[in-house]
């Protein structure tokens, strides 16, 4: 076995595992396959102290076989995509920042979040999202984007990049060349962005170009096809040399690290497969291969790349070039100084940080039309649409932590409002919708909290069936849901449905 090649190839892989502490799976991947990075999800996190201990354990296992520390990354975007929620400052969704209107607050809060992540052992954030959400029917980006036009995304996205970098955490712009104007979730299938190159340059590519010029540390690819750049429409950007080398490196002048989005997403795994995808993304110009979940896929991907180098399908010079870029990333302070991270993280959730988060979330609240508050002397019927199925984006439903539900019920009860609740899944199955309609029969006041209703027929049917003169609609994720009930007594959007985002909504509904 070529041990030197194994070490080089392993450094180009970032993998995940399913446990709250170091287990056999991740130990094997670090010791035997020499992987250079680990990605954490909610399945790996409980409290800040537990995460700090886990990150230290990971680095210690790695230190036994390598003097190059691990990259330890997660998606801490804010809003619904907060892998760590317990014990840290709640960060609003990207779109909430632009609704609140302060880039200074965006930079400051992102810096606070980055500083908290660094304290608990995380050295790389797979954020910010620099996609332009110019398609209201986009099921996967939505409020994760800073806005609906390139200028807004550049303004707020670069503020977020500065915040993370000031905190000493590696910032990752995603999803290149742009996942905003798609109507398909690439976790389940491949999307196509059909626009010509001039339009791509003006919209999709503009935020990435600005980030490159501002010194972004890393860029993550999208499993999306761009026929204007890659004529083969079955070829996602992640596997396209035309996109990752021709466009990103040569035309746009980017010299930093390119990391693939997870190869286990269906756009890759159900297409060429994970192992072939690992070869393909390195050939295309990526430097880090991300395989988030299954050990057999991770092992197979590393082996496939090893064999591809030995066969000459991937030039060893390509591996060396990728490795050199990864090493630049690993020279950052947060990576090198892992031993000095506190065993018990200090200074999380400082009062001024919590106050700033609350201020931004309140300022972000959007109201449409004439808004009348609830009559608190009358009972309220609350219908809550909530995420229950496992998803890469919204992991809230299946986390090991007993996180609070995405529901306004506790806040209403605390306010002394007479309230009853019917909860249904985001898929809004026919029997659930029928149940909700029956539950609301004869109600004096109905508050409906939607979740991407503009994309879900069942939720739309529910909105139409409820008495509009007694209805208040709260858009629980995409603000576009407000448009579905023009006659409602009140309509508002909070760019998320976790408790910090719902707090100003309840205040508004109660006329505070």
RANORRA-V730854 format. One record per pair of residues at least 4 apart in sequence whose C-alpha atoms are under 8 Angstrom apart, sorted by the first residue. I is the first residue (numbers start at 1). J is the second residue. If there is no record, write none. Layout:
BEGIN
i->[I | I]
j->[J | J]
END
This chain:
BEGIN
i->[2 | 3 | 4 | 5 | 5 | 6 | 6 | 6 | 6 | 7 | 7 | 7 | 7 | 8 | 8 | 8 | 8 | 9 | 9 | 9 | 9 | 9 | 9 | 10 | 10 | 10 | 10 | 10 | 11 | 11 | 11 | 11 | 11 | 11 | 11 | 12 | 12 | 12 | 12 | 12 | 12 | 12 | 12 | 12 | 13 | 13 | 13 | 13 | 13 | 13 | 13 | 13 | 14 | 14 | 14 | 14 | 14 | 14 | 14 | 14 | 14 | 14 | 14 | 15 | 15 | 15 | 15 | 15 | 15 | 15 | 15 | 15 | 16 | 16 | 16 | 16 | 16 | 16 | 16 | 16 | 16 | 17 | 17 | 17 | 17 | 17 | 17 | 17 | 17 | 18 | 18 | 18 | 19 | 19 | 19 | 20 | 20 | 20 | 20 | 20 | 20 | 20 | 21 | 21 | 21 | 22 | 22 | 22 | 22 | 22 | 23 | 24 | 25 | 25 | 26 | 27 | 27 | 28 | 28 | 29 | 29 | 29 | 29 | 30 | 30 | 30 | 30 | 30 | 31 | 31 | 31 | 31 | 33 | 33 | 34 | 34 | 36 | 36 | 36 | 37 | 37 | 37 | 37 | 38 | 38 | 38 | 38 | 39 | 39 | 39 | 39 | 40 | 40 | 40 | 40 | 40 | 40 | 41 | 41 | 41 | 41 | 42 | 42 | 42 | 42 | 42 | 42 | 43 | 43 | 44 | 45 | 45 | 45 | 45 | 46 | 46 | 46 | 46 | 46 | 46 | 47 | 47 | 47 | 48 | 48 | 48 | 48 | 48 | 48 | 48 | 49 | 49 | 49 | 49 | 49 | 50 | 51 | 51 | 51 | 52 | 52 | 52 | 52 | 52 | 52 | 52 | 52 | 53 | 53 | 54 | 55 | 55 | 55 | 55 | 55 | 56 | 56 | 56 | 56 | 57 | 58 | 58 | 59 | 59 | 59 | 59 | 60 | 61 | 62 | 62 | 62 | 62 | 63 | 63 | 63 | 68 | 69 | 69 | 69 | 69 | 70 | 70 | 71 | 71 | 71 | 71 | 71 | 72 | 72 | 72 | 72 | 73 | 73 | 73 | 73 | 73 | 74 | 74 | 74 | 74 | 74 | 75 | 75 | 75 | 75 | 75 | 75 | 76 | 76 | 76 | 76 | 76 | 76 | 76 | 77 | 77 | 77 | 77 | 77 | 77 | 77 | 77 | 77 | 77 | 78 | 78 | 78 | 78 | 78 | 78 | 78 | 79 | 79 | 79 | 79 | 79 | 79 | 79 | 79 | 79 | 79 | 80 | 80 | 80 | 80 | 80 | 80 | 80 | 81 | 81 | 81 | 81 | 81 | 82 | 83 | 84 | 85 | 85 | 86 | 87 | 87 | 88 | 88 | 88 | 88 | 89 | 89 | 89 | 89 | 89 | 89 | 89 | 89 | 90 | 90 | 90 | 91 | 91 | 91 | 91 | 92 | 92 | 92 | 92 | 92 | 92 | 92 | 92 | 93 | 93 | 93 | 93 | 93 | 94 | 94 | 94 | 94 | 94 | 94 | 94 | 95 | 95 | 95 | 95 | 95 | 95 | 95 | 96 | 96 | 96 | 96 | 96 | 96 | 96 | 96 | 96 | 97 | 97 | 97 | 97 | 97 | 97 | 97 | 97 | 97 | 97 | 98 | 98 | 98 | 98 | 98 | 98 | 98 | 99 | 99 | 99 | 99 | 100 | 100 | 100 | 100 | 100 | 100 | 101 | 101 | 102 | 103 | 103 | 103 | 103 | 104 | 104 | 105 | 105 | 105 | 106 | 106 | 106 | 106 | 106 | 107 | 107 | 107 | 107 | 107 | 107 | 107 | 108 | 108 | 109 | 109 | 109 | 109 | 109 | 110 | 110 | 110 | 110 | 111 | 111 | 111 | 111 | 111 | 111 | 111 | 111 | 112 | 112 | 112 | 112 | 113 | 113 | 114 | 114 | 114 | 114 | 114 | 114 | 114 | 115 | 115 | 115 | 115 | 115 | 116 | 116 | 116 | 117 | 117 | 117 | 118 | 118 | 118 | 118 | 118 | 118 | 118 | 119 | 119 | 119 | 119 | 120 | 120 | 120 | 121 | 121 | 122 | 122 | 123 | 123 | 123 | 123 | 123 | 124 | 124 | 124 | 124 | 125 | 125 | 125 | 125 | 125 | 126 | 126 | 126 | 126 | 126 | 127 | 127 | 127 | 127 | 128 | 128 | 128 | 128 | 128 | 128 | 128 | 129 | 129 | 129 | 129 | 129 | 129 | 129 | 130 | 130 | 130 | 130 | 130 | 130 | 130 | 130 | 130 | 130 | 130 | 131 | 131 | 131 | 131 | 131 | 131 | 131 | 131 | 131 | 131 | 131 | 131 | 132 | 132 | 132 | 132 | 132 | 132 | 132 | 132 | 132 | 132 | 132 | 132 | 132 | 133 | 133 | 133 | 133 | 133 | 133 | 133 | 133 | 133 | 133 | 133 | 134 | 134 | 134 | 134 | 134 | 135 | 135 | 135 | 135 | 135 | 136 | 136 | 137 | 137 | 137 | 137 | 138 | 138 | 138 | 138 | 138 | 138 | 138 | 139 | 139 | 139 | 139 | 139 | 140 | 140 | 140 | 141 | 141 | 141 | 142 | 142 | 142 | 143 | 143 | 143 | 143 | 143 | 145 | 145 | 146 | 146 | 146 | 146 | 147 | 147 | 148 | 148 | 149 | 149 | 150 | 150 | 150 | 150 | 150 | 150 | 151 | 151 | 152 | 152 | 153 | 153 | 153 | 154 | 154 | 154 | 154 | 154 | 155 | 156 | 157 | 157 | 158 | 158 | 158 | 158 | 159 | 160 | 161 | 161 | 161 | 162 | 163 | 164 | 164 | 164 | 164 | 165 | 165 | 165 | 168 | 168 | 168 | 169 | 170 | 170 | 170 | 170 | 171 | 171 | 171 | 172 | 172 | 172 | 172 | 172 | 173 | 173 | 173 | 173 | 173 | 173 | 174 | 174 | 174 | 174 | 174 | 175 | 175 | 175 | 175 | 175 | 175 | 176 | 176 | 176 | 176 | 176 | 176 | 176 | 177 | 177 | 177 | 177 | 177 | 177 | 177 | 178 | 178 | 178 | 179 | 179 | 180 | 181 | 182 | 182 | 182 | 183 | 184 | 184 | 184 | 184 | 185 | 185 | 185 | 186 | 186 | 186 | 186 | 186 | 186 | 186 | 187 | 187 | 187 | 187 | 188 | 188 | 188 | 189 | 189 | 190 | 190 | 190 | 190 | 190 | 190 | 191 | 191 | 191 | 192 | 192 | 192 | 192 | 192 | 193 | 193 | 193 | 193 | 194 | 194 | 194 | 195 | 195 | 195 | 195 | 195 | 196 | 196 | 197 | 197 | 197 | 198 | 199 | 199 | 200 | 200 | 200 | 201 | 201 | 202 | 203 | 204 | 205 | 206 | 207 | 208 | 209 | 209 | 210 | 211 | 211 | 212 | 212 | 212 | 212 | 216 | 217 | 217 | 217 | 218 | 218 | 218 | 218 | 219 | 219 | 219 | 219 | 220 | 220 | 220 | 220 | 221 | 221 | 221 | 221 | 221 | 221 | 222 | 222 | 222 | 222 | 222 | 223 | 223 | 223 | 223 | 223 | 223 | 224 | 224 | 224 | 225 | 225 | 225 | 225 | 225 | 225 | 226 | 226 | 226 | 226 | 226 | 227 | 227 | 227 | 229 | 229 | 229 | 230 | 230 | 230 | 230 | 230 | 235 | 235 | 236 | 236 | 237 | 237 | 238 | 238 | 238 | 238 | 238 | 238 | 238 | 239 | 239 | 239 | 239 | 239 | 239 | 240 | 240 | 240 | 240 | 241 | 241 | 241 | 241 | 241 | 242 | 242 | 242 | 243 | 243 | 243 | 244 | 244 | 244 | 244 | 244 | 245 | 245 | 245 | 245 | 246 | 246 | 247 | 247 | 248 | 248 | 248 | 249 | 249 | 249 | 250 | 256 | 257 | 257 | 257 | 257 | 257 | 257 | 257 | 258 | 258 | 258 | 258 | 259 | 259 | 259 | 259 | 259 | 260 | 260 | 260 | 260 | 260 | 260 | 261 | 261 | 262 | 262 | 262 | 262 | 263 | 263 | 263 | 263 | 263 | 263 | 263 | 263 | 263 | 263 | 264 | 264 | 264 | 264 | 264 | 264 | 265 | 265 | 266 | 266 | 267 | 268 | 268 | 268 | 268 | 269 | 269 | 269 | 272 | 272 | 273 | 274 | 274 | 274 | 274 | 275 | 275 | 275 | 275 | 275 | 275 | 275 | 276 | 276 | 276 | 277 | 278 | 278 | 278 | 278 | 278 | 278 | 279 | 279 | 279 | 279 | 279 | 279 | 280 | 281 | 281 | 281 | 282 | 282 | 282 | 282 | 282 | 282 | 282 | 283 | 283 | 286 | 287 | 287 | 287 | 287 | 287 | 288 | 288 | 291 | 291 | 293 | 293 | 294 | 295 | 296 | 297 | 298 | 299 | 300 | 301 | 302 | 303 | 304 | 305 | 305 | 306 | 307 | 308 | 308 | 308 | 309 | 309 | 309 | 309 | 312 | 314 | 314 | 315 | 316 | 317 | 318 | 319 | 320 | 321 | 322 | 323 | 324 | 325 | 326 | 327 | 328 | 330 | 330 | 331 | 331 | 332 | 333 | 334 | 337 | 341 | 342 | 349 | 349 | 350 | 351 | 352 | 353 | 354 | 355 | 356 | 357 | 358 | 358 | 359 | 360 | 361 | 361 | 361 | 361 | 361 | 362 | 364 | 364 | 365 | 365 | 365 | 365 | 365 | 365 | 366 | 366 | 366 | 367 | 367 | 367 | 367 | 367 | 368 | 368 | 368 | 368 | 369 | 369 | 369 | 370 | 370 | 371 | 371 | 371 | 372 | 372 | 372 | 373 | 373 | 373 | 373 | 373 | 374 | 374 | 374 | 374 | 375 | 376 | 376 | 376 | 377 | 378 | 378 | 378 | 379 | 379 | 379 | 379 | 379 | 379 | 380 | 380 | 380 | 380 | 380 | 380 | 380 | 380 | 380 | 381 | 381 | 381 | 381 | 381 | 381 | 381 | 381 | 381 | 381 | 382 | 382 | 382 | 382 | 382 | 382 | 382 | 382 | 382 | 383 | 383 | 383 | 383 | 383 | 383 | 383 | 383 | 383 | 384 | 384 | 384 | 384 | 384 | 384 | 384 | 384 | 385 | 385 | 385 | 385 | 385 | 385 | 385 | 385 | 385 | 386 | 386 | 386 | 386 | 386 | 386 | 386 | 386 | 387 | 387 | 387 | 387 | 387 | 387 | 388 | 388 | 388 | 388 | 389 | 389 | 390 | 390 | 390 | 390 | 391 | 395 | 396 | 397 | 399 | 404 | 405 | 405 | 406 | 406 | 406 | 407 | 407 | 407 | 407 | 408 | 408 | 408 | 408 | 408 | 409 | 409 | 409 | 409 | 410 | 411 | 411 | 411 | 412 | 412 | 412 | 412 | 412 | 413 | 413 | 413 | 422 | 422 | 423 | 424 | 424 | 424 | 424 | 425 | 425 | 426 | 426 | 426 | 426 | 426 | 427 | 427 | 427 | 428 | 428 | 428 | 428 | 428 | 428 | 429 | 429 | 430 | 430 | 431 | 432 | 433 | 433 | 433 | 433 | 433 | 434 | 435 | 436 | 436 | 437 | 437 | 437 | 437 | 440 | 440 | 444 | 445 | 445 | 445 | 446 | 446 | 446 | 446 | 447 | 447 | 447 | 447 | 448 | 448 | 448 | 448 | 449 | 449 | 449 | 449 | 450 | 450 | 450 | 450 | 450 | 450 | 450 | 451 | 451 | 451 | 451 | 451 | 452 | 452 | 452 | 452 | 452 | 452 | 452 | 453 | 453 | 453 | 453 | 454 | 454 | 454 | 454 | 456 | 457 | 458 | 459 | 460 | 460 | 461 | 462 | 463 | 463 | 464 | 464 | 466 | 467 | 468 | 468 | 468 | 468 | 469 | 469 | 469 | 470 | 470 | 471 | 471 | 471 | 472 | 472 | 472 | 472 | 473 | 473 | 473 | 473 | 473 | 473 | 474 | 474 | 474 | 474 | 474 | 474 | 475 | 475 | 475 | 475 | 475 | 475 | 475 | 475 | 475 | 476 | 476 | 476 | 476 | 476 | 477 | 477 | 477 | 477 | 477 | 478 | 478 | 478 | 479 | 479 | 479 | 479 | 480 | 481 | 482 | 482 | 482 | 482 | 485 | 492 | 493 | 494 | 494 | 494 | 494 | 495 | 496 | 496 | 497 | 497 | 498 | 499 | 500 | 501 | 502 | 503 | 504 | 505 | 506 | 507 | 507 | 508]
j->[6 | 7 | 8 | 9 | 306 | 10 | 33 | 34 | 306 | 11 | 33 | 34 | 35 | 12 | 319 | 320 | 323 | 13 | 35 | 302 | 305 | 306 | 319 | 33 | 34 | 35 | 36 | 302 | 34 | 35 | 36 | 37 | 288 | 323 | 326 | 35 | 36 | 37 | 287 | 288 | 289 | 322 | 323 | 326 | 35 | 36 | 37 | 288 | 289 | 290 | 291 | 302 | 35 | 36 | 37 | 38 | 39 | 71 | 288 | 289 | 290 | 291 | 292 | 35 | 37 | 38 | 39 | 290 | 291 | 292 | 293 | 298 | 26 | 38 | 39 | 40 | 41 | 291 | 292 | 293 | 294 | 25 | 26 | 40 | 44 | 292 | 293 | 294 | 295 | 43 | 44 | 293 | 23 | 43 | 44 | 43 | 44 | 45 | 46 | 50 | 51 | 54 | 44 | 54 | 57 | 26 | 27 | 54 | 57 | 58 | 27 | 28 | 29 | 295 | 30 | 31 | 61 | 32 | 33 | 33 | 34 | 35 | 299 | 34 | 35 | 36 | 61 | 62 | 35 | 61 | 62 | 65 | 299 | 302 | 65 | 66 | 69 | 70 | 71 | 70 | 71 | 72 | 73 | 70 | 71 | 72 | 73 | 72 | 73 | 74 | 292 | 44 | 45 | 72 | 73 | 74 | 83 | 45 | 74 | 75 | 83 | 46 | 83 | 84 | 395 | 399 | 400 | 399 | 400 | 51 | 50 | 51 | 83 | 84 | 50 | 51 | 84 | 86 | 400 | 401 | 51 | 86 | 87 | 52 | 86 | 87 | 88 | 120 | 344 | 345 | 53 | 120 | 343 | 344 | 345 | 54 | 55 | 120 | 121 | 56 | 119 | 120 | 121 | 342 | 343 | 344 | 345 | 57 | 343 | 58 | 59 | 72 | 120 | 121 | 122 | 60 | 121 | 338 | 339 | 61 | 62 | 70 | 63 | 69 | 70 | 338 | 64 | 65 | 66 | 67 | 69 | 70 | 67 | 68 | 69 | 330 | 330 | 335 | 336 | 338 | 330 | 335 | 122 | 123 | 124 | 330 | 335 | 121 | 122 | 123 | 124 | 122 | 123 | 124 | 125 | 126 | 83 | 122 | 124 | 125 | 126 | 81 | 82 | 83 | 125 | 126 | 127 | 81 | 82 | 83 | 84 | 125 | 126 | 127 | 81 | 82 | 91 | 93 | 94 | 126 | 127 | 128 | 129 | 144 | 82 | 90 | 91 | 92 | 93 | 94 | 144 | 90 | 91 | 92 | 93 | 94 | 144 | 495 | 496 | 498 | 501 | 93 | 393 | 394 | 396 | 496 | 497 | 498 | 93 | 144 | 393 | 394 | 395 | 91 | 395 | 88 | 89 | 90 | 403 | 348 | 349 | 113 | 116 | 348 | 349 | 112 | 113 | 348 | 349 | 350 | 353 | 354 | 357 | 354 | 357 | 500 | 109 | 110 | 113 | 357 | 96 | 97 | 357 | 360 | 361 | 495 | 496 | 501 | 97 | 143 | 144 | 495 | 496 | 98 | 129 | 143 | 144 | 145 | 146 | 147 | 99 | 143 | 144 | 145 | 146 | 147 | 495 | 100 | 143 | 146 | 360 | 361 | 364 | 365 | 494 | 495 | 101 | 102 | 103 | 105 | 106 | 146 | 156 | 360 | 361 | 364 | 102 | 103 | 146 | 147 | 152 | 156 | 364 | 363 | 364 | 365 | 366 | 360 | 361 | 362 | 363 | 364 | 365 | 363 | 364 | 106 | 107 | 155 | 156 | 159 | 108 | 159 | 109 | 356 | 360 | 110 | 156 | 159 | 160 | 163 | 111 | 156 | 159 | 160 | 161 | 162 | 163 | 112 | 163 | 113 | 163 | 353 | 356 | 357 | 114 | 160 | 163 | 164 | 115 | 160 | 162 | 163 | 164 | 165 | 166 | 167 | 116 | 163 | 167 | 353 | 117 | 164 | 118 | 125 | 163 | 164 | 167 | 168 | 169 | 119 | 164 | 167 | 168 | 169 | 120 | 347 | 348 | 121 | 122 | 123 | 122 | 123 | 167 | 168 | 169 | 334 | 341 | 341 | 342 | 345 | 346 | 341 | 342 | 345 | 338 | 341 | 169 | 334 | 168 | 169 | 170 | 334 | 335 | 169 | 170 | 171 | 172 | 164 | 169 | 170 | 171 | 172 | 171 | 172 | 173 | 174 | 220 | 171 | 172 | 173 | 174 | 157 | 160 | 161 | 171 | 172 | 173 | 174 | 144 | 145 | 146 | 157 | 173 | 174 | 175 | 145 | 146 | 153 | 154 | 157 | 173 | 174 | 175 | 178 | 207 | 208 | 141 | 145 | 146 | 153 | 174 | 175 | 176 | 178 | 179 | 180 | 204 | 207 | 145 | 146 | 147 | 148 | 149 | 150 | 153 | 178 | 179 | 180 | 181 | 203 | 204 | 138 | 141 | 142 | 145 | 146 | 147 | 148 | 149 | 179 | 180 | 181 | 147 | 148 | 149 | 180 | 181 | 148 | 180 | 181 | 182 | 183 | 142 | 480 | 182 | 183 | 454 | 455 | 142 | 180 | 181 | 182 | 183 | 184 | 185 | 183 | 184 | 185 | 452 | 455 | 184 | 185 | 393 | 145 | 179 | 180 | 180 | 477 | 478 | 147 | 477 | 478 | 495 | 496 | 153 | 180 | 152 | 153 | 156 | 157 | 152 | 153 | 152 | 153 | 153 | 203 | 154 | 202 | 203 | 204 | 206 | 207 | 155 | 207 | 156 | 157 | 157 | 158 | 207 | 158 | 206 | 207 | 210 | 211 | 159 | 160 | 161 | 207 | 162 | 210 | 211 | 214 | 163 | 164 | 165 | 171 | 216 | 166 | 167 | 168 | 169 | 170 | 171 | 169 | 170 | 171 | 332 | 333 | 334 | 334 | 217 | 218 | 329 | 332 | 216 | 217 | 218 | 216 | 217 | 218 | 219 | 220 | 208 | 211 | 216 | 218 | 219 | 220 | 178 | 219 | 220 | 221 | 222 | 179 | 219 | 220 | 221 | 222 | 261 | 205 | 208 | 219 | 220 | 221 | 222 | 237 | 204 | 205 | 208 | 221 | 222 | 237 | 243 | 204 | 205 | 222 | 222 | 224 | 204 | 193 | 191 | 192 | 193 | 191 | 188 | 189 | 190 | 191 | 189 | 190 | 191 | 190 | 191 | 223 | 224 | 265 | 266 | 267 | 265 | 266 | 267 | 392 | 265 | 266 | 267 | 266 | 267 | 223 | 224 | 225 | 236 | 266 | 267 | 223 | 224 | 225 | 224 | 225 | 226 | 227 | 233 | 224 | 225 | 226 | 227 | 226 | 227 | 228 | 199 | 200 | 226 | 227 | 228 | 200 | 228 | 201 | 228 | 229 | 202 | 203 | 204 | 204 | 205 | 206 | 205 | 206 | 206 | 207 | 208 | 209 | 210 | 211 | 212 | 213 | 252 | 214 | 215 | 216 | 216 | 252 | 253 | 254 | 256 | 256 | 257 | 329 | 256 | 257 | 258 | 259 | 256 | 257 | 258 | 259 | 258 | 259 | 260 | 261 | 237 | 238 | 258 | 259 | 260 | 261 | 236 | 237 | 238 | 260 | 261 | 236 | 237 | 238 | 261 | 267 | 268 | 236 | 237 | 238 | 230 | 233 | 234 | 235 | 236 | 237 | 230 | 231 | 233 | 236 | 237 | 231 | 232 | 233 | 242 | 243 | 247 | 235 | 237 | 240 | 242 | 243 | 239 | 240 | 240 | 267 | 243 | 244 | 243 | 244 | 260 | 261 | 281 | 284 | 286 | 277 | 280 | 281 | 282 | 283 | 284 | 244 | 280 | 281 | 284 | 245 | 246 | 283 | 284 | 285 | 246 | 247 | 284 | 247 | 248 | 284 | 248 | 249 | 284 | 285 | 286 | 249 | 250 | 284 | 285 | 250 | 251 | 251 | 252 | 252 | 253 | 254 | 253 | 254 | 255 | 254 | 325 | 286 | 287 | 288 | 322 | 325 | 326 | 329 | 285 | 286 | 287 | 288 | 286 | 287 | 288 | 289 | 290 | 281 | 286 | 287 | 288 | 289 | 290 | 289 | 290 | 289 | 290 | 291 | 292 | 268 | 269 | 273 | 274 | 277 | 278 | 289 | 290 | 291 | 292 | 268 | 269 | 274 | 291 | 292 | 293 | 269 | 270 | 270 | 271 | 271 | 272 | 273 | 274 | 277 | 273 | 274 | 277 | 276 | 277 | 277 | 278 | 291 | 297 | 301 | 279 | 297 | 300 | 301 | 302 | 304 | 305 | 280 | 301 | 304 | 281 | 282 | 289 | 301 | 302 | 304 | 305 | 283 | 301 | 304 | 305 | 308 | 314 | 284 | 285 | 286 | 289 | 286 | 287 | 288 | 289 | 314 | 318 | 319 | 314 | 318 | 322 | 319 | 322 | 323 | 325 | 326 | 322 | 326 | 297 | 298 | 297 | 298 | 298 | 299 | 300 | 301 | 302 | 303 | 304 | 305 | 306 | 307 | 308 | 309 | 314 | 310 | 311 | 312 | 313 | 314 | 313 | 314 | 315 | 316 | 316 | 318 | 319 | 319 | 320 | 321 | 322 | 323 | 324 | 325 | 326 | 327 | 328 | 329 | 330 | 331 | 332 | 335 | 336 | 335 | 336 | 336 | 337 | 338 | 341 | 345 | 346 | 353 | 354 | 354 | 355 | 356 | 357 | 358 | 359 | 360 | 361 | 362 | 500 | 363 | 364 | 365 | 494 | 500 | 501 | 504 | 504 | 494 | 495 | 492 | 493 | 494 | 495 | 504 | 505 | 492 | 493 | 494 | 371 | 490 | 491 | 492 | 493 | 482 | 490 | 491 | 492 | 486 | 490 | 491 | 489 | 490 | 489 | 490 | 491 | 489 | 490 | 509 | 490 | 508 | 509 | 510 | 511 | 445 | 509 | 510 | 511 | 510 | 417 | 418 | 510 | 417 | 418 | 444 | 445 | 417 | 418 | 419 | 443 | 444 | 445 | 417 | 418 | 419 | 420 | 443 | 444 | 445 | 446 | 447 | 419 | 420 | 421 | 422 | 440 | 443 | 444 | 445 | 446 | 447 | 409 | 419 | 420 | 421 | 422 | 446 | 447 | 448 | 449 | 421 | 422 | 423 | 424 | 436 | 446 | 447 | 448 | 449 | 407 | 421 | 422 | 423 | 424 | 448 | 449 | 450 | 423 | 424 | 425 | 426 | 428 | 448 | 449 | 450 | 451 | 406 | 407 | 423 | 424 | 425 | 426 | 450 | 451 | 394 | 396 | 397 | 425 | 426 | 451 | 397 | 398 | 425 | 426 | 397 | 398 | 394 | 395 | 397 | 398 | 395 | 399 | 403 | 405 | 403 | 499 | 498 | 499 | 497 | 498 | 499 | 497 | 498 | 499 | 502 | 412 | 499 | 502 | 503 | 506 | 413 | 419 | 420 | 421 | 414 | 415 | 503 | 506 | 416 | 417 | 418 | 419 | 506 | 417 | 418 | 419 | 436 | 439 | 436 | 428 | 432 | 433 | 436 | 429 | 432 | 450 | 451 | 452 | 456 | 459 | 456 | 458 | 459 | 432 | 433 | 456 | 457 | 458 | 459 | 433 | 458 | 434 | 458 | 435 | 436 | 437 | 458 | 459 | 461 | 462 | 438 | 439 | 440 | 462 | 441 | 462 | 465 | 466 | 446 | 466 | 470 | 470 | 471 | 472 | 466 | 470 | 471 | 472 | 471 | 472 | 473 | 474 | 471 | 472 | 473 | 474 | 473 | 474 | 475 | 476 | 459 | 473 | 474 | 475 | 476 | 477 | 481 | 475 | 476 | 477 | 478 | 481 | 456 | 475 | 476 | 477 | 478 | 480 | 481 | 457 | 459 | 460 | 481 | 460 | 480 | 481 | 484 | 460 | 461 | 462 | 463 | 464 | 484 | 465 | 466 | 484 | 485 | 468 | 485 | 471 | 471 | 485 | 487 | 488 | 489 | 487 | 488 | 489 | 488 | 489 | 488 | 489 | 490 | 488 | 489 | 490 | 491 | 482 | 485 | 488 | 490 | 491 | 492 | 482 | 491 | 492 | 493 | 494 | 505 | 479 | 480 | 481 | 482 | 491 | 492 | 493 | 494 | 495 | 493 | 494 | 495 | 496 | 497 | 493 | 494 | 495 | 496 | 497 | 493 | 495 | 496 | 492 | 493 | 494 | 495 | 484 | 485 | 486 | 491 | 492 | 493 | 491 | 505 | 505 | 501 | 502 | 504 | 505 | 501 | 501 | 502 | 501 | 502 | 502 | 503 | 504 | 505 | 506 | 507 | 508 | 509 | 510 | 511 | 512 | 512]
END
